């Protein structure tokens, strides 16, 4: 046969010969785990619209849409950043324990095959999109600190820069293979350090740098729509089960324990908040119930996959009391954290990370460590070290970003626009046309 006739024959054989198809089992993919993680990702995504409702109801009616806009637009901005560079910086191949490399930029190499370093029973893409939802909600949490006074354009730039320069490095430190805090042995099951401490401390920096709203402590600034806030709290509570239980990255005993611990901490914090408020102010409030539940959820997050039900109860009790005091200190200290992002998330994240150092048990999670009360005092030292590093880094970088943006384009709306409200001044629309 002539050479020119060989090529068509070879090509024909290639098409006729059977091609081996690999099943999910052969690839190591567990269908149950995959379904569980994808559903959890949807739960966590719902938390950001829930946060929009939670925050939106707490501001004055002239700022409701501007406040909701912060959370909704964060979904778009951070998702695109995550796909392009954020995921690679957070979880890509390690560079000196500090940051992930750009090997996975644009999701190059992030396929349907499992990644044994992070989640060996689900597609790598499933792990990526689950982690994307954590990245999305974190800068949205910060917006509570400067609600009712930041320019929308400045918010967009701040969100993009903060996610790249604060969230992504800290996520790599704590969760990325090779990250220095992970190598230190710090425990953060679902984001007490990565999500709540970074956002809460950054919120404090923002509140201090931007200053108070016009009329703060002189004019009434009550929530304009408490039912909206309560609805948001309910959506957050619902989504938090995907946040914490989903962080097991598989359906089974560990996810069950995280689910149960999450709920126990939330309800115990809620009840403590109600009782303290009743004694302190004379009457319990629905606003207190909503805030107390979120404080409990934020506080249990880092410990949820390392502690049992009774330690979760104790962590929730502490969350209700300590976060209540933190919120009430705001007026005495004179800073305007508009929607209590620091008092709930910053304080709660720190408290829960310490709680993991006290109550963690390897019998619950063999991948974790025993805490102080189970014979390992070193774990508490590790937890405090991680807290200190992330607090200093988050505060410093956030302050630098705010100063640079303020010099370049200004952070605050004008006094006239603030009086008019962000809905009209920034978006030319109104939340209520009654």
VEXDREN-2710 file (C-alpha; in Angstrom, 1 decimal):
% VEXDREN-2710
k/r/px/py/pz
1/UNK/0.0/0.0/0.0
2/UNK/1.3/3.4/-0.9
3/UNK/2.2/5.8/1.8
4/UNK/-0.5/8.3/0.7
5/UNK/-3.1/5.6/1.3
6/UNK/-1.9/4.7/4.7
7/UNK/-3.0/7.9/6.5
8/UNK/-6.7/7.7/5.6
9/UNK/-6.6/4.0/6.7
10/UNK/-5.1/4.9/10.1
11/UNK/-7.6/7.8/10.7
12/UNK/-10.4/5.4/9.8
13/UNK/-9.1/2.8/12.3
14/UNK/-8.9/5.5/15.0
15/UNK/-12.5/6.4/14.6
16/UNK/-13.6/2.7/14.5
17/UNK/-11.6/1.5/17.5
18/UNK/-13.5/1.8/20.8
19/UNK/-12.4/4.7/23.0
20/UNK/-12.2/3.9/26.8
21/UNK/-14.7/6.0/28.7
22/UNK/-13.8/6.5/32.3
23/UNK/-16.6/6.3/34.8
24/UNK/-17.0/8.7/37.8
25/UNK/-15.9/5.8/40.0
26/UNK/-12.7/5.3/38.1
27/UNK/-12.0/9.0/38.3
28/UNK/-12.5/8.9/42.1
29/UNK/-15.6/11.0/42.0
30/UNK/-18.3/10.3/44.5
31/UNK/-21.7/11.3/43.2
32/UNK/-23.2/11.8/46.7
33/UNK/-20.3/14.0/47.8
34/UNK/-20.5/16.0/44.6
35/UNK/-24.2/16.6/44.9
36/UNK/-23.7/17.6/48.6
37/UNK/-21.0/20.1/47.8
38/UNK/-22.9/21.7/44.9
39/UNK/-26.0/22.0/47.0
40/UNK/-23.9/23.6/49.8
41/UNK/-22.4/26.0/47.3
42/UNK/-26.0/27.1/46.3
43/UNK/-26.8/27.5/50.0
44/UNK/-23.7/29.7/50.5
45/UNK/-24.5/31.8/47.4
46/UNK/-28.0/32.4/48.9
47/UNK/-26.4/33.9/52.0
48/UNK/-25.2/37.0/50.1
49/UNK/-28.8/38.0/49.0
50/UNK/-29.7/37.1/52.5
51/UNK/-27.1/39.5/53.8
52/UNK/-28.5/42.1/51.4
53/UNK/-31.9/41.8/53.1
54/UNK/-30.3/41.7/56.6
55/UNK/-28.3/44.9/56.0
56/UNK/-31.0/46.5/53.8
57/UNK/-33.6/46.5/56.5
58/UNK/-31.2/48.0/59.1
59/UNK/-30.5/51.2/57.2
60/UNK/-32.8/54.2/56.7
61/UNK/-35.2/53.9/53.8
62/UNK/-33.3/56.4/51.7
63/UNK/-30.4/54.0/51.6
64/UNK/-32.1/50.6/51.2
65/UNK/-31.3/50.0/47.6
66/UNK/-27.7/51.3/47.8
67/UNK/-27.1/48.9/50.7
68/UNK/-28.6/45.9/49.0
69/UNK/-26.6/46.8/45.9
70/UNK/-23.3/46.3/47.8
71/UNK/-24.1/42.7/48.4
72/UNK/-25.6/41.9/45.0
73/UNK/-22.8/43.5/43.0
74/UNK/-20.2/41.7/45.1
75/UNK/-21.5/38.5/43.7
76/UNK/-20.6/39.6/40.2
77/UNK/-17.3/41.4/40.9
78/UNK/-15.8/38.8/43.1
79/UNK/-17.0/35.9/41.0
80/UNK/-15.2/37.3/37.9
81/UNK/-12.1/38.1/40.0
82/UNK/-12.2/34.5/41.4
83/UNK/-12.4/32.9/38.0
84/UNK/-9.6/35.0/36.5
85/UNK/-7.0/35.2/39.3
86/UNK/-8.6/34.8/42.8
87/UNK/-8.8/31.0/42.9
88/UNK/-5.3/30.6/41.7
89/UNK/-3.9/33.1/44.3
90/UNK/-5.9/31.4/47.1
91/UNK/-5.4/27.7/46.3
92/UNK/-2.9/27.5/43.5
93/UNK/0.6/25.9/43.9
94/UNK/2.2/27.4/46.9
95/UNK/4.9/30.2/46.8
96/UNK/6.8/30.3/50.1
97/UNK/3.7/29.7/52.2
98/UNK/2.4/33.2/51.3
99/UNK/0.4/33.1/48.1
100/UNK/-0.7/30.7/45.4
101/UNK/0.9/30.9/42.0
102/UNK/-0.7/31.8/38.8
103/UNK/-0.8/28.2/37.4
104/UNK/-4.6/28.1/37.6
105/UNK/-5.2/31.6/36.2
106/UNK/-8.4/31.7/34.2
107/UNK/-9.1/28.2/35.7
108/UNK/-6.5/26.7/33.5
109/UNK/-5.9/23.2/34.7
110/UNK/-9.0/23.3/37.0
111/UNK/-10.9/20.4/35.5
112/UNK/-13.6/17.8/36.3
113/UNK/-10.9/15.6/37.8
114/UNK/-10.6/15.6/41.6
115/UNK/-7.7/17.4/43.3
116/UNK/-6.3/15.2/46.0
117/UNK/-4.9/18.1/48.0
118/UNK/-8.3/19.7/48.6
119/UNK/-11.2/17.4/47.8
120/UNK/-10.4/13.9/46.5
121/UNK/-14.0/12.8/46.0
122/UNK/-15.5/15.7/44.0
123/UNK/-14.5/17.4/40.7
124/UNK/-11.9/20.2/41.2
125/UNK/-14.4/22.6/39.6
126/UNK/-16.9/21.8/42.3
127/UNK/-14.4/22.7/45.0
128/UNK/-13.6/25.9/43.1
129/UNK/-17.2/27.1/42.8
130/UNK/-17.9/26.2/46.4
131/UNK/-14.9/28.3/47.6
132/UNK/-16.0/31.1/45.3
133/UNK/-19.2/31.7/47.3
134/UNK/-17.0/32.2/50.5
135/UNK/-15.0/34.8/48.6
136/UNK/-18.2/36.5/47.4
137/UNK/-19.8/37.1/50.8
138/UNK/-16.7/38.2/52.7
139/UNK/-16.3/41.8/51.2
140/UNK/-20.1/42.1/51.3
141/UNK/-19.9/41.7/55.1
142/UNK/-17.5/44.7/55.3
143/UNK/-20.1/46.9/53.6
144/UNK/-22.0/47.0/56.9
145/UNK/-19.3/49.2/58.4
146/UNK/-19.6/52.0/55.9
147/UNK/-23.3/51.7/54.9
148/UNK/-25.0/55.0/54.0
149/UNK/-21.9/57.0/53.1
150/UNK/-19.5/55.4/50.6
151/UNK/-19.5/56.1/46.9
152/UNK/-20.6/53.2/44.8
153/UNK/-17.6/53.6/42.4
154/UNK/-15.3/53.5/45.4
155/UNK/-17.0/50.4/46.7
156/UNK/-16.4/48.6/43.5
157/UNK/-12.7/49.4/43.4
158/UNK/-12.3/48.6/47.1
159/UNK/-14.1/45.3/46.7
160/UNK/-11.8/44.2/43.9
161/UNK/-8.6/45.3/45.5
162/UNK/-9.5/44.0/49.0
163/UNK/-10.4/40.6/47.7
164/UNK/-7.1/40.3/45.8
165/UNK/-4.9/41.7/48.5
166/UNK/-6.5/40.6/51.7
167/UNK/-8.9/37.7/51.2
168/UNK/-6.9/35.7/48.6
169/UNK/-3.6/35.7/50.6
170/UNK/-5.2/34.9/53.9
171/UNK/-7.3/32.1/52.3
172/UNK/-4.0/30.7/51.1
173/UNK/-2.3/31.0/54.4
174/UNK/-5.1/29.2/56.2
175/UNK/-6.5/26.7/53.7
176/UNK/-4.0/26.5/50.8
177/UNK/-1.7/23.6/50.5
178/UNK/1.6/25.0/51.8
179/UNK/0.1/28.0/53.5
180/UNK/2.1/29.1/56.5
181/UNK/-0.8/29.2/59.0
182/UNK/-2.0/25.9/57.8
183/UNK/1.5/24.4/58.3
184/UNK/1.5/26.0/61.7
185/UNK/-1.5/23.8/62.5
186/UNK/-4.2/26.4/63.0
187/UNK/-7.8/25.2/62.9
188/UNK/-10.4/27.1/60.9
189/UNK/-13.1/24.7/59.6
190/UNK/-15.3/27.0/57.7
191/UNK/-13.9/30.6/57.7
192/UNK/-13.7/32.1/61.2
193/UNK/-10.3/33.4/60.3
194/UNK/-10.6/33.6/56.5
195/UNK/-14.1/35.1/56.4
196/UNK/-15.1/36.6/59.7
197/UNK/-11.9/37.9/61.2
198/UNK/-10.7/39.5/57.9
199/UNK/-14.1/41.1/57.2
200/UNK/-14.7/42.2/60.8
201/UNK/-11.3/43.7/61.3
202/UNK/-11.4/45.4/57.9
203/UNK/-14.8/46.7/58.8
204/UNK/-13.4/48.3/62.0
205/UNK/-10.6/49.9/59.9
206/UNK/-13.2/51.3/57.5
207/UNK/-15.4/52.7/60.2
208/UNK/-12.5/54.4/61.9
209/UNK/-11.1/55.8/58.6
210/UNK/-14.3/57.0/57.0
211/UNK/-15.7/58.6/60.1
212/UNK/-19.3/58.8/61.4
213/UNK/-22.5/59.3/59.4
214/UNK/-23.9/62.8/59.5
215/UNK/-26.0/63.1/62.6
216/UNK/-24.7/59.9/64.2
217/UNK/-25.6/59.8/67.9
218/UNK/-27.7/63.0/67.4
219/UNK/-30.4/61.8/65.0
220/UNK/-32.5/58.6/65.1
221/UNK/-31.0/56.0/62.8
222/UNK/-33.3/53.1/63.5
223/UNK/-33.8/50.2/61.1
224/UNK/-36.4/51.2/58.6
225/UNK/-37.7/47.6/57.9
226/UNK/-37.2/45.0/60.6
227/UNK/-39.2/42.3/58.8
228/UNK/-36.7/42.6/55.9
229/UNK/-33.8/42.2/58.4
230/UNK/-35.5/39.1/60.0
231/UNK/-36.0/37.6/56.5
232/UNK/-32.3/38.2/55.8
233/UNK/-31.3/36.6/59.1
234/UNK/-33.4/33.5/58.3
235/UNK/-31.8/33.2/54.8
236/UNK/-28.4/33.5/56.4
237/UNK/-29.2/30.9/59.0
238/UNK/-30.4/28.5/56.3
239/UNK/-27.4/29.1/54.1
240/UNK/-25.0/28.7/57.1
241/UNK/-25.6/25.0/57.1
242/UNK/-24.0/24.9/53.6
243/UNK/-21.3/27.2/54.9
244/UNK/-20.3/25.0/57.8
245/UNK/-21.5/21.5/57.1
246/UNK/-20.5/21.9/53.4
247/UNK/-17.0/22.6/54.5
248/UNK/-16.6/18.9/55.3
249/UNK/-16.6/18.5/51.5
250/UNK/-18.3/15.2/51.8
251/UNK/-21.6/13.9/53.1
252/UNK/-21.2/11.9/56.2
253/UNK/-20.4/12.0/59.9
254/UNK/-18.2/15.1/59.9
255/UNK/-20.8/17.2/57.9
256/UNK/-23.5/16.0/60.3
257/UNK/-21.5/17.1/63.4
258/UNK/-20.8/20.5/61.8
259/UNK/-24.5/20.9/61.0
260/UNK/-25.6/20.0/64.5
261/UNK/-22.9/22.2/66.2
262/UNK/-23.9/25.1/64.0
263/UNK/-27.5/25.0/65.0
264/UNK/-26.8/24.5/68.7
265/UNK/-24.5/27.5/68.8
266/UNK/-27.0/29.7/66.9
267/UNK/-29.9/29.0/69.2
268/UNK/-27.9/29.2/72.4
269/UNK/-26.5/32.6/71.3
270/UNK/-30.0/33.8/70.4
271/UNK/-31.4/32.9/73.9
272/UNK/-28.5/34.5/75.7
273/UNK/-28.9/37.7/73.7
274/UNK/-32.6/37.9/74.5
275/UNK/-32.1/37.4/78.2
276/UNK/-29.3/39.9/78.4
277/UNK/-31.2/42.5/76.4
278/UNK/-34.3/41.9/78.5
279/UNK/-32.4/42.7/81.7
280/UNK/-30.4/45.5/80.2
281/UNK/-33.1/47.4/78.2
282/UNK/-36.2/46.2/79.9
283/UNK/-37.7/44.4/76.9
284/UNK/-36.5/41.8/74.4
285/UNK/-36.5/42.8/70.7
286/UNK/-36.8/41.1/67.4
287/UNK/-33.8/42.9/66.2
288/UNK/-31.9/41.4/69.1
289/UNK/-33.1/37.9/68.2
290/UNK/-31.9/38.3/64.6
291/UNK/-28.5/39.8/65.6
292/UNK/-27.9/37.2/68.3
293/UNK/-28.5/34.3/65.9
294/UNK/-26.0/35.7/63.4
295/UNK/-23.5/36.2/66.2
296/UNK/-23.8/32.6/67.2
297/UNK/-23.5/31.4/63.6
298/UNK/-20.4/33.6/63.0
299/UNK/-18.7/32.4/66.2
300/UNK/-19.2/28.7/65.7
301/UNK/-17.9/28.8/62.1
302/UNK/-14.2/28.1/62.8
303/UNK/-14.9/25.4/65.3
304/UNK/-18.0/23.7/63.8
305/UNK/-16.1/20.7/62.4
306/UNK/-13.9/20.2/65.4
307/UNK/-16.2/20.4/68.4
308/UNK/-19.1/18.4/69.8
309/UNK/-22.6/19.5/70.7
310/UNK/-21.9/20.6/74.3
311/UNK/-18.9/22.7/73.5
312/UNK/-20.9/24.2/70.6
313/UNK/-23.5/25.2/73.2
314/UNK/-20.9/26.9/75.4
315/UNK/-19.4/28.7/72.4
316/UNK/-22.9/29.9/71.5
317/UNK/-23.5/31.1/75.1
318/UNK/-20.2/33.1/75.0
319/UNK/-21.1/34.5/71.6
320/UNK/-24.4/35.8/72.8
321/UNK/-22.9/37.6/75.8
322/UNK/-19.6/38.9/74.4
323/UNK/-20.9/40.0/71.0
324/UNK/-23.8/41.8/72.8
325/UNK/-21.3/43.7/74.9
326/UNK/-19.1/44.5/71.8
327/UNK/-22.1/46.1/70.1
328/UNK/-22.9/48.2/73.1
329/UNK/-19.4/49.4/73.4
330/UNK/-19.7/51.1/70.0
331/UNK/-21.5/54.1/71.3
332/UNK/-19.2/54.5/74.2
333/UNK/-16.1/54.3/72.0
334/UNK/-17.6/56.7/69.5
335/UNK/-16.9/54.8/66.2
336/UNK/-19.7/54.3/63.6
337/UNK/-19.8/50.7/62.5
338/UNK/-23.2/51.3/60.9
339/UNK/-24.5/47.7/60.8
340/UNK/-22.2/46.1/63.5
341/UNK/-19.9/44.2/61.1
342/UNK/-17.0/44.3/63.6
343/UNK/-19.1/43.6/66.7
344/UNK/-20.7/40.5/65.2
345/UNK/-18.1/39.1/62.7
346/UNK/-14.8/40.4/63.9
347/UNK/-15.5/39.7/67.6
348/UNK/-17.4/36.5/66.8
349/UNK/-14.6/35.2/64.5
350/UNK/-11.9/35.8/67.1
351/UNK/-14.0/34.2/69.9
352/UNK/-14.8/31.1/67.8
353/UNK/-11.2/30.7/66.7
354/UNK/-10.2/30.7/70.3
355/UNK/-13.0/28.3/71.0
356/UNK/-11.6/25.8/68.6
357/UNK/-8.3/26.0/70.5
358/UNK/-10.1/25.2/73.7
359/UNK/-12.7/22.6/72.7
360/UNK/-11.4/20.8/69.5
361/UNK/-11.2/17.0/69.6
362/UNK/-9.4/14.7/67.3
363/UNK/-12.1/12.0/68.0
364/UNK/-14.5/14.3/66.1
365/UNK/-12.2/15.3/63.3
366/UNK/-9.0/13.2/63.0
367/UNK/-7.6/15.9/60.6
368/UNK/-7.8/18.5/63.3
369/UNK/-6.2/18.6/66.8
370/UNK/-7.1/18.4/70.4
371/UNK/-7.6/21.7/72.2
372/UNK/-6.6/22.9/75.6
373/UNK/-9.4/21.2/77.4
374/UNK/-8.4/17.9/75.8
375/UNK/-4.8/17.9/76.7
376/UNK/-3.1/20.2/74.1
377/UNK/-2.4/23.7/75.3
378/UNK/-0.2/24.3/72.3
379/UNK/-3.2/24.5/70.1
380/UNK/-4.5/27.6/71.8
381/UNK/-1.2/29.3/71.3
382/UNK/-1.4/28.4/67.6
383/UNK/-4.9/29.8/67.3
384/UNK/-3.9/33.1/69.0
385/UNK/-0.9/33.4/66.7
386/UNK/-3.1/33.0/63.7
387/UNK/-5.6/35.5/65.0
388/UNK/-2.9/38.1/65.7
389/UNK/-1.3/37.8/62.3
390/UNK/-4.6/38.0/60.4
391/UNK/-5.8/40.9/62.5
392/UNK/-2.7/43.0/61.9
393/UNK/-2.5/42.2/58.2
394/UNK/-6.2/42.8/57.5
395/UNK/-6.3/46.1/59.4
396/UNK/-3.1/47.4/57.9
397/UNK/-3.8/46.5/54.3
398/UNK/-7.4/47.7/54.5
399/UNK/-6.3/51.1/55.9
400/UNK/-3.7/51.5/53.1
401/UNK/-6.3/50.6/50.4
402/UNK/-8.8/53.1/51.9
403/UNK/-6.3/55.9/52.0
404/UNK/-5.2/55.3/48.4
405/UNK/-8.7/55.2/47.1
406/UNK/-9.6/58.3/49.1
407/UNK/-6.7/60.2/47.5
408/UNK/-7.5/58.9/44.1
409/UNK/-11.3/59.2/43.7
410/UNK/-12.7/59.9/47.2
411/UNK/-14.5/57.5/49.4
412/UNK/-17.4/59.4/50.8
413/UNK/-20.4/60.8/49.0
414/UNK/-20.8/64.6/49.4
415/UNK/-22.7/65.9/52.4
416/UNK/-25.6/66.8/50.1
417/UNK/-25.7/63.3/48.6
418/UNK/-25.6/61.7/52.1
419/UNK/-28.5/63.8/53.2
420/UNK/-30.4/62.9/50.0
421/UNK/-29.6/59.2/50.4
422/UNK/-27.6/56.8/48.4
423/UNK/-30.6/55.4/46.5
424/UNK/-31.2/58.6/44.7
425/UNK/-27.7/60.1/44.7
426/UNK/-25.8/57.0/43.5
427/UNK/-28.5/55.1/41.6
428/UNK/-31.3/57.4/40.8
429/UNK/-34.0/55.1/42.1
430/UNK/-36.0/54.7/45.2
431/UNK/-36.8/51.6/47.2
432/UNK/-40.3/52.8/48.0
433/UNK/-42.7/54.7/45.7
434/UNK/-45.7/54.9/48.1
END
